[in-house]
Amino acid sequence: MEITIQHQSEKTYHTFSVADPNKLTSIEVWAICTEMNVQAILVNGKYYECK
């Protein structure tokens, strides 16, 4: 399944393929944060910190 995330400060959109958008794995979170160059993401109302 694909999700689209908007970068808060840059206002750019990024699309990612994930298994379940309601429960991201730590690998998915790390990959998204790395590509977007951010420390945390908010997906479907759930906060994920990049570690």
DSSP file (Angstrom, degrees, kcal/mol; ACC not computed):
  #  RESIDUE AA STRUCTURE BP1 BP2  ACC     N-H-->O    O-->H-N    N-H-->O    O-->H-N    TCO  KAPPA ALPHA  PHI   PSI    X-CA   Y-CA   Z-CA
    1    1 A M              0   0    0      0, 0.0    17,-3.5     0, 0.0     2,-0.4   0.000 360.0 360.0 360.0 149.3    0.0    0.0    0.0
    2    2 A E  E     -A   17   0A   0     15,-0.2     2,-0.3    17,-0.1    15,-0.2  -0.811 360.0-169.4-106.9 145.8    1.2    3.5   -0.6
    3    3 A I  E     -A   16   0A   0     13,-2.7    13,-2.7    -2,-0.4     2,-0.4  -0.950  10.8-148.0-126.5 151.2    1.2    6.5    1.7
    4    4 A T  E     -A   15   0A   0     -2,-0.3     2,-0.4    11,-0.2    11,-0.2  -0.984  14.0-169.9-121.0 129.9    1.9   10.2    0.9
    5    5 A I  E     -A   14   0A   0      9,-3.0     9,-2.5    -2,-0.4     2,-0.5  -0.960  14.0-141.8-121.8 135.1    3.5   12.4    3.5
    6    6 A Q  E     -A   13   0A   0     -2,-0.4     2,-0.4     7,-0.2     7,-0.2  -0.837  21.9-123.8 -96.4 130.3    3.8   16.2    3.3
    7    7 A H     >  -     0   0    0      5,-3.2     4,-1.9    -2,-0.5     5,-0.1  -0.585  20.4-139.6 -70.8 127.6    7.1   17.7    4.7
    8    8 A Q  T  4 S+     0   0    0     -2,-0.4    -1,-0.1     1,-0.2    -2,-0.0   0.891  93.2  26.2 -62.0 -44.8    6.0   20.2    7.3
    9    9 A S  T  4 S+     0   0    0      1,-0.1    -1,-0.2    -3,-0.0    -2,-0.1   0.856 127.6  41.5 -90.7 -35.8    8.5   23.0    6.5
   10   10 A E  T  4 S-     0   0    0      2,-0.1    -2,-0.2     1,-0.0    -1,-0.1   0.697  91.2-141.8 -84.9 -19.3    9.3   22.4    2.8
   11   11 A K     <  +     0   0    0     -4,-1.9     2,-0.2     1,-0.2    -3,-0.1   0.727  52.6 139.8  63.0  24.3    5.6   21.6    1.9
   12   12 A T        -     0   0    0     -5,-0.1    -5,-3.2     2,-0.0     2,-0.4  -0.651  48.8-128.4 -94.1 156.5    6.8   18.9   -0.5
   13   13 A Y  E     -A    6   0A   0     -2,-0.2     2,-0.4    -7,-0.2    -7,-0.2  -0.864  19.9-169.7-108.3 139.9    5.0   15.6   -0.9
   14   14 A H  E     -A    5   0A   0     -9,-2.5    -9,-3.0    -2,-0.4     2,-0.4  -0.993   7.7-153.2-129.6 134.2    6.7   12.2   -0.6
   15   15 A T  E     +A    4   0A   0     -2,-0.4     2,-0.3   -11,-0.2   -11,-0.2  -0.904  16.0 179.7-111.7 136.4    5.1    8.8   -1.5
   16   16 A F  E     -A    3   0A   0    -13,-2.7   -13,-2.7    -2,-0.4     2,-0.5  -0.966  27.0-127.6-134.9 148.4    6.2    5.5    0.1
   17   17 A S  E     +A    2   0A   0     -2,-0.3     2,-0.3   -15,-0.2   -15,-0.2  -0.863  37.4 169.3 -94.6 126.9    5.2    1.9   -0.2
   18   18 A V        -     0   0    0    -17,-3.5     6,-0.1    -2,-0.5    -2,-0.0  -0.931  40.9-128.3-135.2 158.6    4.5    0.3    3.1
   19   19 A A  S    S+     0   0    0     -2,-0.3    -1,-0.1     1,-0.3     5,-0.1   0.944  99.0   5.5 -71.6 -48.7    2.9   -3.0    4.3
   20   20 A D    >   -     0   0    0      3,-0.3     3,-1.8     1,-0.1    -1,-0.3  -0.920  60.7-158.7-140.8 109.5    0.3   -1.4    6.6
   21   21 A P  T 3  S+     0   0    0      0, 0.0     3,-0.3     0, 0.0    -1,-0.1   0.662  94.5  57.3 -65.3 -14.2   -0.1    2.3    6.9
   22   22 A N  T 3  S+     0   0    0      1,-0.3     2,-0.2    23,-0.0    21,-0.0   0.534 117.6  30.1 -92.0  -6.6   -1.7    2.0   10.3
   23   23 A K  S <  S-     0   0    0     -3,-1.8    -3,-0.3    23,-0.0    -1,-0.3  -0.619  77.7-166.4-152.7  85.6    1.3    0.2   11.8
   24   24 A L        -     0   0    0     -3,-0.3     2,-0.1    -2,-0.2    -6,-0.0  -0.451  19.2-125.7 -75.1 145.4    4.7    1.1   10.3
   25   25 A T     >  -     0   0    0     -2,-0.1     4,-2.5     1,-0.1     5,-0.2  -0.450  25.2-109.8 -82.2 163.8    7.7   -1.1   11.0
   26   26 A S  H  > S+     0   0    0      1,-0.2     4,-2.4     2,-0.2    25,-0.2   0.842 120.8  53.1 -63.6 -32.4   10.9    0.4   12.4
   27   27 A I  H  > S+     0   0    0      2,-0.2     4,-2.4     1,-0.2    -1,-0.2   0.908 109.2  48.1 -68.6 -42.0   12.6   -0.3    9.1
   28   28 A E  H  > S+     0   0    0      2,-0.2     4,-2.4     1,-0.2    -2,-0.2   0.921 112.8  48.7 -63.2 -43.9    9.8    1.6    7.2
   29   29 A V  H  X S+     0   0    0     -4,-2.5     4,-2.7     1,-0.2     5,-0.2   0.933 112.2  48.6 -61.5 -46.7   10.0    4.5    9.6
   30   30 A W  H  X S+     0   0    0     -4,-2.4     4,-2.4     1,-0.2    -1,-0.2   0.917 112.3  48.5 -60.4 -44.5   13.8    4.7    9.3
   31   31 A A  H  X S+     0   0    0     -4,-2.4     4,-2.3     2,-0.2    -1,-0.2   0.903 113.2  47.1 -64.3 -42.1   13.7    4.6    5.5
   32   32 A I  H  X S+     0   0    0     -4,-2.4     4,-2.5     2,-0.2     5,-0.2   0.942 113.7  47.2 -64.8 -48.2   11.0    7.4    5.4
   33   33 A C  H  X>S+     0   0    0     -4,-2.7     5,-1.8     1,-0.2     4,-1.4   0.892 112.2  50.7 -62.0 -40.3   12.9    9.6    7.8
   34   34 A T  H  <5S+     0   0    0     -4,-2.4    -1,-0.2    -5,-0.2    -2,-0.2   0.932 112.7  45.0 -63.7 -46.5   16.1    9.1    6.0
   35   35 A E  H  <5S+     0   0    0     -4,-2.3    -2,-0.2     1,-0.2    -1,-0.2   0.883 119.9  40.5 -66.8 -37.6   14.7   10.0    2.6
   36   36 A M  H  <5S-     0   0    0     -4,-2.5    -1,-0.2    -5,-0.2    -2,-0.2   0.602 104.4-129.8 -86.2 -11.1   12.8   13.0    4.0
   37   37 A N  T  <5 +     0   0    0     -4,-1.4     2,-0.3     1,-0.2    -3,-0.2   0.950  62.3 130.0  59.7  52.7   15.7   14.1    6.2
   38   38 A V      < -     0   0    0     -5,-1.8    -1,-0.2    -6,-0.1     3,-0.1  -0.836  61.6-136.4-130.1 167.4   13.5   14.4    9.3
   39   39 A Q  S    S+     0   0    0     -2,-0.3    11,-3.0     1,-0.2     2,-0.3   0.626  86.0  11.5 -98.4 -18.4   13.6   13.2   12.9
   40   40 A A  E     -B   49   0B   0      9,-0.3     2,-0.3    -7,-0.1    -1,-0.2  -0.986  61.4-154.3-156.3 157.9    9.9   12.1   13.2
   41   41 A I  E     -B   48   0B   0      7,-2.6     7,-3.0    -2,-0.3     2,-0.5  -0.951  10.3-143.8-135.8 156.9    6.8   11.5   11.1
   42   42 A L  E     +B   47   0B   0     -2,-0.3     2,-0.5     5,-0.2     5,-0.2  -0.981  23.4 175.7-122.1 117.5    3.1   11.6   11.6
   43   43 A V  E >   -B   46   0B   0      3,-2.6     3,-2.1    -2,-0.5   -19,-0.1  -0.983  69.6 -18.6-128.8 121.6    1.1    9.0    9.7
   44   44 A N  T 3  S-     0   0    0     -2,-0.5    -1,-0.1     1,-0.3     3,-0.1   0.860 128.1 -52.0  51.4  40.5   -2.7    8.5   10.1
   45   45 A G  T 3  S+     0   0    0      1,-0.2     2,-0.5    -3,-0.0    -1,-0.3   0.496 113.8 118.6  79.6   3.2   -2.5   10.3   13.4
   46   46 A K  E <   -B   43   0B   0     -3,-2.1    -3,-2.6     2,-0.0     2,-0.4  -0.900  57.5-138.5-108.6 132.1    0.3    8.2   14.8
   47   47 A Y  E     -B   42   0B   0     -2,-0.5     2,-0.4    -5,-0.2    -5,-0.2  -0.734  19.1-173.6 -90.9 128.9    3.6    9.7   15.8
   48   48 A Y  E     -B   41   0B   0     -7,-3.0    -7,-2.6    -2,-0.4     2,-0.4  -0.989  10.4-152.9-124.5 127.8    6.8    7.8   14.9
   49   49 A E  E     -B   40   0B   0     -2,-0.4     2,-0.5    -9,-0.2    -9,-0.3  -0.793  20.9-124.2 -95.8 141.6   10.3    8.9   16.0
   50   50 A C              0   0    0    -11,-3.0   -24,-0.0    -2,-0.4   -20,-0.0  -0.734 360.0 360.0 -87.3 127.2   13.3    7.9   13.9
   51   51 A K              0   0    0     -2,-0.5    -1,-0.1   -25,-0.2   -11,-0.0   0.367 360.0 360.0-121.6 360.0   15.9    6.0   15.8
